[in-house]
Amino acid sequence: MCYDKIIFISKHPQRITLCIDTDTGKACFGMTEEQVRKVIAGNLVRFRKEMGMTQLDLSERINYSDKSISKWERGDGIPDVPTLMQLAEIFGVSVNAVFSFSALFRNSSVTCG
C-alpha cells in the first residue's frame, strides 16, 4: 500500500501517529517525530533538486535563510505549516506529498503495493 494521502490523527510527546490512508480508509502506521523529520527532509531535498534549485534559491523564494533550509533538509527541524504549504506550492506538489514515503522513491526501482 502506498501512503500518498495520510491524515494526522494525534501527536504525542514521543510519537506522531499517522493512521488513515485516505484512499482506502485503512489504518496506516505510527512514526516517531524523528522519522517524520527524516521523511520530510528527504522529500524537500528531492523536490528542490528536481526543480534545479539551490538551498539559497529556495530560501530567497520563501524569505528564510539558507541555514533554515539546510536544517530542514538534515532533518534537524520541520518547517511550520504555512511554510510547508508554501514549499508544496513552489514544488508543485501537495502537502501530503511532502510527508509521503512514496515521494522519496519516485522514479526509482522501489515500488509500493
KATA-V660615 format. One record per pair of residues at least 12 apart in sequence whose ideal C-beta (glycine too) atoms are under 6 Angstrom apart, sorted by sequence separation. I is the first residue (numbers start at 1). J is the second residue. If there is no record, write none. Layout:
BEGIN
i=I j=J
i=I j=J
END
This chain:
BEGIN
i=6 j=18
i=7 j=20
i=17 j=30
i=55 j=69
i=84 j=98
i=15 j=30
i=16 j=31
i=55 j=70
i=5 j=22
i=15 j=32
i=16 j=33
i=5 j=23
i=16 j=36
i=6 j=28
i=62 j=86
i=3 j=28
i=44 j=72
i=45 j=73
i=44 j=73
i=61 j=90
i=41 j=73
i=41 j=75
i=38 j=75
i=37 j=75
i=40 j=78
i=37 j=78
i=47 j=91
i=43 j=98
i=40 j=98
i=43 j=103
i=42 j=104
i=5 j=96
i=4 j=100
i=3 j=101
i=4 j=102
i=2 j=102
i=2 j=112
END
